[in-house]
C-alpha cells in the first residue's frame, strides 16, 4: 500500500469515522502540506518540557482533530491553517 495510506487510515479510524474509507488519496497539495505540518507539530510536542505538558496535550488533541478533517475533506480551510500556524508557533515557543 501507499505509505501515507496506512497513516491516513489510522487517522480516520482515530477520528471515529471508521466507515469513511481513504478515497482521497492522493491528497491535494494544499491538504498534503497541512497534513505534513500536523505531523511536524505532533513530533515537536514530544520535546516540550514537563511544565508545558498540559499545553502540549491540548494542542495534540486539536491537531489530531484538524488532521483527521483534512484527510476526510482532502482540504484545509483558512481557519484550520491559521490554527495550525498559531499552534506551531506556540509549541516552538516552549522549545526555545
C-alpha positions in Angstrom: 0.0 0.0 0.0 0.8 3.7 -0.3 2.9 4.7 2.8 0.6 7.6 3.6 -2.5 5.5 3.1 -1.8 3.4 6.2 -1.2 6.6 8.3 -4.4 8.2 6.9 -6.4 5.0 7.7 -5.2 5.2 11.3 -6.1 8.9 11.4 -9.5 8.4 10.0 -10.1 5.4 12.4 -9.0 7.5 15.3 -11.4 10.2 14.3 -14.2 7.7 14.9 -15.2 7.7 11.2 -14.3 4.0 10.5 -16.9 3.9 7.8 -15.2 6.5 5.7 -12.6 4.9 3.5 -9.5 6.7 2.5 -10.6 7.6 -1.0 -8.9 10.9 -1.0 -5.5 9.6 -2.0 -3.5 11.3 -3.2 -4.2 14.4 -1.1 -4.3 17.7 -2.9 -1.0 19.6 -2.5 -2.6 22.2 -0.1 -4.1 19.4 2.0 -0.9 17.3 2.0 1.2 20.3 3.1 -1.2 20.9 6.0 -1.2 17.2 6.8 2.6 17.2 7.0 2.5 20.3 9.1 0.3 18.4 11.6 2.8 15.6 11.7 5.7 18.0 12.4 3.7 19.8 15.1 2.9 16.4 16.7 6.6 15.5 16.7 7.6 18.9 18.2 5.1 18.3 21.0 7.2 15.4 22.2 10.0 17.7 23.0 8.0 20.1 25.2 9.4 20.3 28.8 7.2 19.0 31.6 5.9 22.4 32.5 4.2 22.6 29.1 2.7 19.1 29.0 -0.9 20.2 29.6 -0.5 22.7 26.8 1.1 20.0 24.6 -1.8 17.6 25.3 -4.4 20.2 24.3 -2.5 21.1 21.1 -2.2 17.4 20.3 -5.9 16.9 20.6 -6.7 19.9 18.3 -4.0 18.9 15.8 -5.3 15.3 15.7 -8.8 16.6 15.0 -7.7 19.0 12.3 -5.5 16.3 10.7 -8.5 13.9 10.6 -10.7 16.6 9.0 -8.0 17.4 6.4 -8.0 13.7 5.4 -11.8 13.4 5.3 -12.2 16.6 3.2 -9.0 16.5 1.2 -8.7 20.2 2.0 -7.6 22.6 4.7 -9.7 25.7 5.5 -8.1 29.1 6.1 -9.2 28.9 9.7 -7.6 25.4 10.1 -4.4 26.6 8.5 -4.3 29.7 10.8 -4.9 27.5 13.8 -2.1 25.2 12.8 0.3 28.1 12.2 -0.6 29.5 15.7 -0.3 26.2 17.4 3.1 25.5 15.7 4.3 28.9 16.9 3.0 28.2 20.4 4.8 24.8 20.6 8.0 26.3 19.2 8.0 28.9 22.0 8.1 26.1 24.5 11.2 24.8 22.8 13.3 28.0 22.8 
